[in-house]
Amino acid sequence: MKKSQAAKRRERQRKQANKSMNITIMIPALNPDQKLTNYVKQLAAEDFREIVVINDGSSEKYDPIFDEIEAMEKCTVLRHKVNRGKGRALKTGMEYVLKNHPDCIGIVTGDADGQHRLKDTIRVAKELIKDDNRLVLGSRNFNSPDIPARSSFGNKVTSGVFAVMFGQKLMDTQTGLRGIPLKIVPRMLKIFGERFEYEMNMLIECRKHKIEIYEIPIDTVYIDENSSSHFNPIIDSVKIYLLIFRSFFSFIFTSIGCTLLDLALFTILARYILPGDFRYRILVATAIARVISATVNFIVNKNVVFHKKGHMVSSATKYFCLAVVQMFISAKSVEFFVGLLGWHETIVKAIVDTILFIFNYFIQKKFVFKK
């Protein structure tokens, strides 16, 4: 006999409920207050697989809070003897879940400072259950007038820079409420970063490997203007921006190195190897030095800066075509602006080539060495 529609619906609901129990909650904590205990109590009353709290080297006076949490049903407390940073705490929790719950759907991370509502945590978990092939972010709205100015400005700037560098506009790049599929946890464990910069590196890693990042809006909660946060707005921000611009800085250093190599090779060839009375000495020295330095630059950019695998011929063709086009644009632009402005050629060339250098980075990243 065929099942009734109501029976099928009940079966679907039962399966969904069983799946919802297969999510592990993970909360790193440093010197927390009662807000963490209240949050964990709410979570423990739901159908989550387990709530894992990582004590990241908190002072001994906070032991009663962690002892109270550890005594709760479905709760586990992992401990660092000293503070090792939020990134390391997240990795410790991931290692525990991977070892003890290898069949769970994924992990939902939360913060210990009372910024996340229970309903939003549940929503992120449900989105992870719907599709465990994507990273789910619970994103705050930084256009709200209730947001502290420094938090609003910092997050908007970071989101804009992230969009330019990695091609996706995110509302909140620093949210601690995240749904992480267990299948990508081994990759997340290999990511560089032990403190707050780790969360940004997680987003960068997902963009690099085409793992979808999916955002859902959540309530924006700031208690005493987020005074309980351990985020250092100067040191941790510098670390985050160094991560975002890491490939660009590598590109700059590689370019400087290859320029010095070009000059060194030219000097050696023109002064010590080629005959002094050779008519085409400068031209030949320039050509040989440029070919060698450009080849080194291509190899380093491909393998170190942009991490492009395979497709050597295709990438090399695009790279050298770009070099020719850029050289032509540089020459014509310098010629045009010298005539227009009457400035010295060297000054104009320095400005033009600096602008072209920036465009060159993005063209290489998006076209020449596109993954």
C-alpha positions in Angstrom: 0.0 0.0 0.0 1.3 3.4 -0.9 2.2 5.8 1.8 -0.1 8.8 2.4 1.1 12.3 1.8 0.9 12.9 5.5 3.1 9.8 6.2 5.6 10.9 3.6 5.7 14.4 5.2 6.3 13.0 8.6 9.1 10.7 7.3 10.8 13.7 5.7 10.5 15.7 8.9 11.9 12.8 10.9 14.9 12.5 8.5 15.4 16.3 8.7 15.3 16.2 12.5 17.8 13.3 12.5 20.1 15.3 10.2 19.8 18.4 12.4 21.2 16.4 15.3 24.3 15.7 13.3 25.7 19.2 13.6 28.4 20.0 16.1 28.6 23.5 17.7 32.1 24.8 18.3 32.9 27.9 20.5 36.4 29.2 21.2 36.5 31.2 24.5 39.0 33.4 26.3 38.1 34.7 29.8 34.3 34.5 29.1 31.5 35.7 31.3 28.0 34.4 32.0 26.9 35.2 28.5 28.8 32.1 27.3 27.1 29.9 29.9 23.6 31.2 28.9 24.4 30.7 25.2 25.6 27.1 25.7 22.5 26.3 27.8 20.3 27.4 25.0 22.3 25.3 22.5 22.2 22.2 24.7 18.4 22.3 24.7 18.4 22.0 20.9 19.0 18.9 18.7 22.7 19.5 18.0 25.1 16.6 18.1 27.5 18.2 20.6 28.6 21.6 21.9 32.4 21.9 22.0 33.9 24.8 23.9 37.6 25.5 23.6 39.2 27.2 26.7 42.0 29.1 25.0 44.2 29.7 28.0 41.8 31.6 30.2 42.7 32.7 33.7 42.1 30.3 36.5 39.3 32.5 37.9 37.2 31.5 34.9 37.4 27.8 35.6 34.0 27.7 37.3 32.4 28.8 34.1 34.1 26.1 32.1 33.3 23.5 34.8 29.7 24.4 34.7 29.6 24.0 30.9 31.4 20.7 31.0 28.8 19.4 33.5 26.0 20.0 31.0 24.7 17.2 28.8 26.2 17.1 25.3 28.9 19.5 26.2 32.7 19.1 26.0 35.4 21.5 27.0 38.9 21.4 25.4 41.7 23.3 27.1 44.8 25.1 26.0 47.2 25.7 28.9 48.2 29.1 27.5 46.4 31.4 25.1 47.2 30.3 21.5 44.8 32.4 19.5 41.3 32.0 18.0 42.6 30.3 14.9 44.5 27.7 16.9 41.4 27.2 19.1 39.2 26.6 16.0 41.7 24.1 14.7 41.8 22.3 18.0 38.0 22.0 17.9 38.1 20.8 14.3 40.6 18.1 15.1 38.4 16.9 17.9 35.2 16.8 15.8 37.0 15.1 12.9 38.3 12.4 15.2 35.1 11.9 17.4 32.3 12.7 14.9 33.6 11.7 11.5 30.0 11.1 10.3 28.6 14.5 11.2 27.5 16.9 8.5 29.6 19.8 9.7 30.5 22.4 12.3 28.8 25.6 13.3 31.2 28.0 15.0 30.1 30.7 17.4 31.6 33.5 19.5 31.6 33.4 23.3 30.7 37.1 23.8 27.0 37.0 23.4 26.9 38.4 19.8 25.0 35.5 18.3 21.3 34.7 18.8 20.2 31.1 19.2 17.8 31.5 16.3 20.6 32.6 14.0 22.8 29.7 15.0 20.0 27.4 14.2 19.5 29.1 10.8 23.1 28.7 9.9 23.0 25.0 10.9 19.9 24.4 8.7 21.6 26.1 5.7 24.5 23.8 6.2 22.2 20.8 6.3 20.5 21.9 3.1 23.9 22.0 1.2 27.1 20.8 2.8 29.2 21.7 -0.2 29.4 25.4 0.8 30.7 27.6 3.6 27.8 29.4 5.3 28.3 32.8 6.9 26.0 34.4 9.4 26.5 38.0 8.2 25.8 41.2 10.1 24.3 44.3 8.5 26.9 47.1 8.9 24.6 49.7 7.6 22.6 49.6 10.8 22.9 52.8 12.9 23.4 50.7 16.1 26.9 49.5 14.8 29.9 51.2 16.4 31.5 53.5 13.9 34.9 51.8 14.0 33.4 48.3 13.4 31.2 49.5 10.6 34.0 51.4 8.8 36.5 48.6 9.2 34.2 45.9 8.0 33.1 47.9 5.0 36.6 48.6 3.9 37.7 45.0 4.4 34.7 43.7 2.4 35.5 46.1 -0.4 39.1 45.2 -0.6 38.2 41.4 -0.4 35.8 41.9 -3.4 38.5 43.6 -5.5 41.2 41.0 -4.7 39.1 37.8 -4.7 36.0 38.6 -6.8 33.2 38.2 -4.2 31.4 40.9 -2.3 30.7 39.7 1.3 28.7 41.7 3.8 30.7 40.5 6.7 34.2 39.0 6.4 34.8 38.9 10.1 31.8 37.0 11.4 32.4 34.2 13.9 29.1 32.5 13.1 30.0 30.0 10.3 28.8 26.7 9.0 31.7 24.6 7.9 31.0 21.3 6.1 33.0 18.4 7.6 34.2 17.4 4.2 36.3 20.6 3.9 37.6 20.5 7.5 40.9 18.7 6.5 41.6 21.5 4.1 40.7 24.1 6.8 43.2 22.5 9.2 46.1 23.2 6.8 45.4 26.9 6.5 48.0 29.3 7.9 47.1 31.5 10.8 46.7 31.0 14.6 44.8 34.1 15.6 42.1 36.3 14.2 43.7 36.3 10.7 42.8 32.6 10.4 39.1 33.4 9.7 40.1 35.7 6.8 42.4 33.0 5.5 39.5 30.6 5.5 37.6 32.8 3.2 40.6 33.3 0.9 41.1 29.5 0.8 37.5 28.9 -0.2 37.7 31.5 -3.0 41.0 30.0 -4.3 39.5 26.5 -4.4 36.1 27.5 -5.7 34.2 26.5 -2.5 31.0 28.5 -2.5 30.6 31.1 0.3 26.9 31.6 1.1 25.7 34.4 3.4 22.5 34.7 5.4 21.6 37.9 7.3 21.7 37.7 11.1 20.9 40.0 14.0 23.6 42.5 14.8 24.3 42.5 18.5 26.9 44.8 20.1 27.1 44.8 23.9 28.9 47.8 25.3 30.3 48.5 21.8 31.9 45.1 21.7 34.2 45.8 24.6 34.5 42.1 25.5 36.1 41.3 22.1 39.8 40.3 22.2 40.3 41.6 18.6 43.1 44.1 18.5 42.0 46.7 15.9 45.6 47.5 14.9 47.7 44.4 15.2 45.0 42.0 14.0 43.8 44.3 11.2 47.4 44.5 9.9 47.6 40.7 9.9 44.3 40.4 8.0 45.3 42.9 5.4 48.7 41.2 4.9 46.8 38.1 4.1 44.5 39.8 1.7 47.4 41.5 -0.1 49.8 38.5 0.2 49.8 37.6 -3.5 50.1 41.3 -4.5 53.1 41.8 -2.2 54.6 38.6 -3.6 54.1 40.0 -7.1 55.8 43.2 -6.1 58.9 41.5 -4.6 59.1 39.1 -7.5 59.0 42.0 -9.9 61.7 43.9 -8.0 63.9 40.8 -7.9 63.6 40.2 -11.6 64.3 43.8 -12.3 67.5 43.6 -10.3 68.3 40.3 -12.1 67.8 42.0 -15.5 70.1 44.9 -14.5 72.8 42.5 -13.2 72.7 40.3 -16.4 72.8 43.3 -18.6 75.8 44.7 -16.8 77.7 41.4 -16.9 76.9 40.8 -20.6 77.6 44.4 -21.8 80.8 45.0 -19.7 82.5 41.6 -19.2 81.3 39.1 -21.9 80.4 40.8 -25.1 83.3 42.5 -27.0 83.6 46.2 -26.4 83.8 47.0 -30.1 80.7 44.8 -30.9 78.3 47.1 -32.8 75.1 45.6 -31.3 76.5 45.0 -27.8 73.8 47.0 -25.9 71.0 45.6 -27.9 72.1 42.0 -27.5 72.8 42.4 -23.8 69.4 44.0 -23.3 67.6 41.2 -25.2 69.4 38.3 -23.5 68.9 39.9 -20.0 65.3 40.6 -20.7 64.5 37.1 -22.0 66.1 35.5 -18.9 64.6 37.8 -16.3 61.1 37.6 -18.0 61.3 33.8 -18.0 62.3 33.7 -14.3 59.5 36.2 -13.6 57.0 34.0 -15.4 58.0 30.8 -13.6 57.9 32.5 -10.2 54.6 34.2 -10.8 53.0 31.0 -12.1 54.2 28.7 -9.3 54.7 30.9 -6.3 52.5 34.1 -6.6 49.4 32.7 -8.3 49.9 28.9 -7.7 48.8 28.0 -11.2 49.1 24.2 -12.0 49.8 22.9 -15.5 49.0 24.7 -18.8 52.6 25.9 -19.2 52.3 26.7 -22.9 49.0 28.5 -22.6 50.0 30.6 -19.6 53.4 31.4 -21.2 51.7 32.5 -24.5 49.4 34.8 -22.6 52.2 36.1 -20.4 54.5 37.1 -23.2 51.6 38.6 -25.3 50.7 40.7 -22.2 54.3 41.8 -22.0 54.3 43.0 -25.6 51.0 44.7 -25.3 52.0 46.4 -22.1 55.3 47.6 -23.6 53.4 49.1 -26.6 50.8 50.8 -24.3 53.6 52.2 -22.1 55.5 53.7 -25.0 52.4 55.3 -26.6 51.1 56.6 -23.3 54.4 58.2 -22.4 54.6 59.8 -25.8 51.0 61.1 -25.5 51.3 62.5 -22.0 54.7 64.1 -22.6 53.2 65.9 -25.6 50.0 66.8 -23.6 51.6 67.9 -20.3 55.1 68.8 -21.3 56.6 66.8 -18.4 59.9 65.0 -18.4 59.8 61.6 -20.0 61.2 59.8 -17.0 58.5 61.2 -14.7 55.7 60.4 -17.1 57.1 56.9 -17.6 57.3 56.2 -13.9 53.7 57.2 -13.4 52.4 55.3 -16.4 54.4 52.1 -15.6 53.2 52.2 -12.0 49.6 52.3 -13.1 50.2 49.6 -15.7 52.0 47.5 -13.0 48.8 47.4 -10.9 46.6 46.5 -13.9 49.3 43.9 -14.9 48.8 42.2 -11.5 45.0 41.8 -11.9 45.3 40.7 -15.6 47.8 38.1 -14.7 45.7 36.9 -11.8 42.3 36.9 -13.7 43.5 35.9 -17.2 47.1 34.7 -17.6 47.2 32.5 -14.4 43.5 32.0 -13.9 42.8 28.7 -12.2 
